[in-house]
């Protein structure tokens, strides 16, 4: 009886591990990576943008670390812009459905 019970516990644990590995990421916020820095997407939109400064090169909703200008929200090709009067070390704008959403820099991105 104990052997069957142990096998059942191992089986249930294995199913939970496999399900956890294949699920979407549960990141605390939406973000983009630009030149090795993470920018968290804010609720604020901006109107005055400057020039295009990059774009998303990799998108995934699976938790992990990815090279390049990665995003867990925006699709590959989504453009980044500098914001009038704001240094890109502070914030950038992300093109979103004809509008520009502000993304605030929140430190260095750690690639594996």
Secondary structure, 3 states (H helix, E strand, C coil): CHHHHHHHHHHHHHHHHHHHHHCCCCCCCCEEEECCEEEEEEEEEECCEEEEEEECCEECCCCCCCCCCEECCCCCCCEEEEECCECCCCEEEEEECCEEEEEEEEEECCCC
